């Protein structure tokens, strides 16, 4: 005969959030619930997915950056800083993933607040992760400073000096907050304590960091946008490196800011760590894209279909002739570069009167070959 007794349950009883009693290491009982365990379980999974994607994105883009950057450009300071950002970000994310499999994220430790089984190597992992984040912020600010300096190189000296002083001050404030949080967090880690008492400084850190990135991107996006407007007034409408960097600058200004705000949304606070990773990815990605386009004069041509030819030049091969295209033109080849005449609609630029004036001089030196050509119905023919 069974000794179990039926317990009358309340109508609103939920077995998935039912409470239970546990004991502290000294034997003191405390209450917890299945809902607490489920919260930590889901939060840990979301953190693992979030940091794992950051590891993969950083490593893949670092490999792409090393493969697509020319050898002579690998010694530039911007390339070094961009590569360092990706490398440090990958290491930071790996250390954060290690935290999830250590005693700091043990369910009993989280529920009871007892971290007796945390060892020095576990604390060292957390401290190293904090230091890597500080180094990452410093590298990002240096890279952004270099880019602003480059786009402001044509501005008056006094204006350039004021701009650099303002953005440097903003960057120093963001780095200072990050340094303070790292020091406090490391000290609390050695005591096996959390950052609950210092949540205000963490909030200030996130705000100053987002503002610093936004200010940097706003400055060089404005400078590039103003330059593009001036070029358009001069008839230079080709889609090239300046447009690419302008697009990526707008993305770097907006998207990390969105993720910085999301960390204040209690349902997805882990997305806040994506802000730095997105900046790390966008900075070298814009340089790679702009560098590839700058190396191919045909991809920087003007015209209504310039964007289509830009993509087609990277992801497809241009056939010898299009069956739906028929055009005539005249080209003069000097060395390995071809300058299209002004009756060619896809000319990268419009020849100036000076070029036409000196065409006879080029011909007299034996470096000009005049050629008339036509393409009809997919078959090409040349008439010399």
C-alpha positions in Angstrom: 0.0 0.0 0.0 1.5 3.4 -1.0 2.5 5.8 1.7 2.4 8.8 -0.6 -0.3 11.3 0.1 -1.9 13.5 -2.5 -1.3 17.2 -2.0 -3.9 19.7 -2.9 -2.3 22.2 -5.4 -3.5 25.7 -5.9 -5.2 26.5 -9.2 -2.4 28.7 -10.4 0.4 26.1 -9.7 3.0 25.9 -12.4 5.4 23.0 -12.1 8.0 24.7 -14.4 8.4 27.6 -11.9 7.8 25.7 -8.7 10.0 26.7 -5.7 12.4 24.4 -3.9 14.8 24.6 -1.0 18.6 24.3 -1.1 21.3 24.6 1.5 24.2 27.0 1.7 27.7 25.5 2.4 27.1 26.2 6.2 23.8 24.4 6.2 21.6 27.4 6.0 18.5 26.8 3.9 17.5 29.2 1.1 14.6 29.2 -1.4 15.0 29.1 -5.2 12.8 28.0 -8.1 12.8 26.2 -11.4 12.2 29.6 -13.1 15.6 30.8 -11.8 17.4 27.7 -13.2 15.6 28.1 -16.5 16.6 31.8 -16.7 20.3 31.1 -16.2 20.1 28.2 -18.7 18.6 30.3 -21.5 20.9 33.2 -20.7 24.0 31.0 -20.9 22.9 29.6 -24.3 22.3 33.1 -25.7 25.7 34.2 -24.4 27.4 31.2 -26.0 25.7 31.8 -29.4 26.5 35.5 -29.2 30.2 35.1 -28.4 30.6 32.2 -30.7 29.4 34.2 -33.7 31.8 36.9 -32.8 34.7 34.5 -32.7 33.7 33.1 -36.2 33.2 36.5 -37.7 36.5 37.9 -36.4 38.6 35.0 -37.5 37.0 34.8 -41.0 37.4 38.5 -41.6 41.0 38.5 -40.3 41.8 35.7 -42.8 40.1 37.7 -45.6 42.0 40.8 -44.6 45.3 39.0 -44.7 44.6 37.4 -48.1 43.2 40.4 -50.0 45.5 43.1 -48.7 48.5 43.7 -50.9 51.9 43.0 -49.5 53.0 46.7 -49.6 49.9 47.8 -47.6 50.4 45.3 -44.8 52.9 47.5 -43.1 50.5 50.5 -43.0 49.4 51.6 -39.5 45.7 51.4 -40.4 46.1 47.7 -41.6 48.0 46.8 -38.4 45.3 48.4 -36.2 42.4 46.7 -38.1 44.1 43.3 -37.9 44.9 43.8 -34.2 41.2 44.7 -33.6 40.0 41.5 -35.1 42.7 39.4 -33.4 42.0 40.9 -30.0 38.3 40.6 -30.4 38.6 36.9 -31.3 40.7 36.3 -28.2 38.3 38.3 -26.0 35.3 36.2 -27.2 37.1 32.9 -26.7 37.9 33.9 -23.1 34.3 34.9 -22.5 33.1 31.5 -23.8 35.5 29.8 -21.3 33.7 31.7 -18.6 30.5 29.8 -19.4 32.1 26.4 -18.8 33.8 27.4 -15.6 32.7 27.4 -11.9 31.6 31.1 -12.2 28.6 29.9 -14.2 27.7 26.9 -12.1 24.0 26.9 -11.3 24.5 26.3 -7.6 27.0 29.2 -7.4 24.7 31.5 -9.3 21.7 30.6 -7.1 23.5 30.6 -3.7 26.1 33.2 -4.4 28.8 30.9 -3.1 31.9 30.7 -5.2 34.1 28.5 -3.0 35.1 26.3 -6.0 36.4 29.2 -8.1 40.2 28.9 -8.5 42.8 31.4 -9.4 42.9 30.3 -13.0 39.2 31.0 -13.3 39.7 34.5 -11.9 42.6 35.0 -14.2 40.5 34.1 -17.2 37.9 36.8 -16.3 40.6 39.4 -15.7 42.3 38.6 -19.0 38.9 39.0 -20.8 38.4 42.4 -19.2 41.9 43.5 -20.2 41.4 42.3 -23.7 38.2 44.4 -24.0 40.2 47.5 -22.8 42.9 46.9 -25.4 40.2 46.4 -28.1 38.6 49.7 -27.3 42.0 51.5 -27.5 42.8 49.9 -30.9 39.3 50.9 -32.2 39.8 54.5 -31.1 43.2 54.6 -32.7 41.9 53.2 -36.0 39.0 55.7 -36.0 41.4 58.5 -35.2 43.6 57.6 -38.2 40.7 57.5 -40.5 39.4 60.9 -39.4 42.9 62.3 -39.8 43.1 61.1 -43.4 39.7 62.6 -44.4 40.6 65.9 -42.7 44.0 66.2 -44.4 42.7 68.8 -46.9 41.0 70.9 -44.3 42.6 74.1 -43.0 45.2 73.5 -40.3 43.3 75.2 -37.5 40.0 73.4 -38.3 41.8 70.1 -38.5 43.5 70.7 -35.1 40.2 71.6 -33.5 38.5 68.5 -34.9 41.3 66.2 -33.8 41.3 67.7 -30.3 37.5 67.3 -29.9 37.4 63.7 -31.1 40.5 62.8 -29.1 38.9 64.2 -25.9 35.8 62.1 -26.6 37.9 59.0 -27.1 39.9 59.6 -23.9 36.6 59.9 -21.9 35.4 56.5 -23.4 38.7 54.8 -22.7 38.9 56.3 -19.2 35.5 54.9 -18.3 36.5 51.5 -19.8 39.7 51.6 -17.8 37.8 52.4 -14.6 35.3 49.5 -15.1 38.2 47.1 -15.8 40.0 48.0 -12.6 36.8 47.8 -10.5 35.7 44.5 -12.2 39.1 42.9 -11.7 39.2 43.8 -8.1 35.6 42.5 -7.6 36.6 39.3 -9.4 39.4 38.6 -7.0 36.9 38.9 -4.2 34.3 36.7 -6.1 31.8 39.6 -6.1 29.7 41.0 -8.9 29.2 44.5 -10.3 25.7 45.1 -9.0 26.9 47.9 -6.7 28.6 49.6 -9.7 25.9 49.3 -12.3 25.8 53.1 -12.7 29.4 53.3 -14.0 28.7 50.4 -16.4 25.8 52.4 -17.8 27.9 55.5 -18.2 30.6 53.4 -19.9 28.2 52.1 -22.5 26.9 55.6 -23.2 30.3 57.2 -23.6 31.5 54.4 -25.8 28.5 54.6 -28.1 28.9 58.4 -28.3 32.6 58.2 -29.1 32.0 55.8 -32.0 29.1 57.9 -33.2 31.2 61.2 -33.1 34.1 59.6 -35.0 31.9 58.2 -37.7 29.8 61.4 -37.9 33.0 63.5 -38.6 34.5 61.4 -41.4 31.0 60.6 -42.9 30.3 64.3 -43.1 33.6 65.1 -44.6 33.2 62.3 -47.2 29.6 63.4 -47.9 30.7 67.0 -48.5 33.5 65.8 -50.8 31.0 63.7 -52.8 28.7 66.6 -53.2 31.5 68.8 -54.5 32.6 66.0 -56.9 29.1 65.6 -58.2 28.9 69.3 -59.0 32.1 68.9 -61.0 30.5 66.0 -63.0 32.5 63.3 -61.2 29.6 60.8 -60.5 31.4 57.5 -60.7 30.8 54.9 -57.9 34.2 54.4 -56.4 36.2 54.1 -53.1 34.9 57.3 -51.6 31.3 56.2 -52.0 32.1 52.9 -50.4 33.8 54.4 -47.4 30.9 56.8 -47.0 28.4 53.9 -47.0 30.4 51.9 -44.5 30.9 55.0 -42.4 27.1 55.5 -42.2 26.7 51.9 -41.2 29.4 52.1 -38.5 27.7 55.2 -37.1 24.2 53.7 -36.9 24.4 49.9 -36.4 26.8 49.8 -33.4 24.7 52.5 -31.8 21.6 50.3 -32.2 23.3 47.4 -30.5 24.6 49.7 -27.7 21.0 50.7 -27.0 19.8 47.1 -27.1 21.9 46.2 -24.0 19.5 48.4 -22.0 16.6 46.2 -23.1 16.3 43.6 -20.4 15.2 40.8 -22.8 18.4 40.9 -24.9 21.2 42.5 -22.8 23.8 40.2 -24.3 23.6 42.0 -27.7 25.4 45.0 -26.2 28.8 43.2 -26.6 28.2 43.0 -30.4 28.7 46.8 -30.7 32.5 46.5 -30.6 32.6 43.5 -32.8 30.6 45.3 -35.5 33.0 48.2 -35.5 35.9 45.7 -35.7 34.3 44.1 -38.8 33.2 47.3 -40.6 36.5 49.1 -40.4 38.6 46.5 -42.4 35.6 45.5 -44.6 35.3 49.1 -45.9 39.1 49.2 -46.6 39.0 45.8 -48.5 36.0 46.8 -50.6 37.3 50.3 -51.4 40.8 48.9 -52.2 39.5 46.3 -54.7 37.4 48.9 -56.5 40.3 51.4 -56.6 42.5 48.8 -58.2 40.1 48.3 -61.1 39.4 51.4 -63.1 36.5 49.7 -65.0 34.6 49.1 -61.7 34.9 52.8 -60.9 33.2 53.9 -64.1 30.2 56.3 -64.2 26.9 55.7 -65.8 23.4 54.5 -64.9 24.6 50.8 -64.6 27.8 51.5 -62.6 26.5 49.7 -59.5 25.6 46.6 -61.6 29.0 46.6 -63.3 30.6 46.9 -59.9 28.9 43.8 -58.6 29.3 42.0 -61.9 33.0 42.7 -61.9 33.5 40.9 -58.6 31.0 38.0 -58.9 31.0 37.3 -62.6 33.1 37.5 -65.8 32.2 40.0 -68.5 31.6 38.2 -71.7 33.4 39.3 -74.9 30.2 40.9 -76.1 26.7 41.1 -75.0 24.0 39.9 -77.5 21.8 42.9 -76.7 24.5 45.6 -76.9 25.7 47.5 -79.9 28.0 50.4 -79.6 30.8 52.2 -81.4 33.7 54.1 -79.9 37.3 55.1 -80.4 40.0 54.3 -77.9 43.6 55.4 -77.6 45.9 53.0 -75.7 48.9 54.4 -73.8 50.9 51.7 -72.1 48.5 49.4 -70.2 45.8 52.1 -69.6 42.9 52.8 -72.0 41.4 56.2 -72.2 37.9 56.2 -73.7 37.0 59.1 -76.0 34.2 61.5 -75.1 31.6 59.8 -77.3 31.9 56.6 -75.2 29.0 56.7 -72.6 30.8 54.5 -70.0 34.0 56.7 -70.0 35.6 56.8 -66.5 36.1 60.5 -67.0 35.5 63.1 -69.6 38.7 64.1 -71.5 39.7 67.7 -71.1 40.6 70.0 -74.0 44.2 69.7 -72.8 44.2 66.0 -73.6 42.8 66.5 -77.1 45.3 69.3 -77.7 48.2 67.0 -76.8 46.9 63.9 -78.7 49.1 64.8 -81.7 52.1 65.1 -79.3 51.5 61.6 -78.1 51.1 60.3 -81.6 54.4 61.9 -82.7 56.2 60.0 -80.0 54.9 56.7 -81.2 52.9 55.8 -78.1 49.4 56.2 -79.4 47.4 53.7 -81.5 44.1 54.8 -82.9 41.5 52.2 -83.3 37.8 52.2 -84.3 35.8 49.3 -83.1 32.2 48.0 -83.0 30.2 45.3 -81.4 27.0 43.9 -82.8 24.9 40.9 -81.9 27.6 39.3 -79.7 30.3 39.2 -82.4 33.1 41.7 -82.4 34.9 43.0 -85.4 37.8 45.6 -85.6 38.4 48.0 -88.5 41.9 49.4 -88.6 
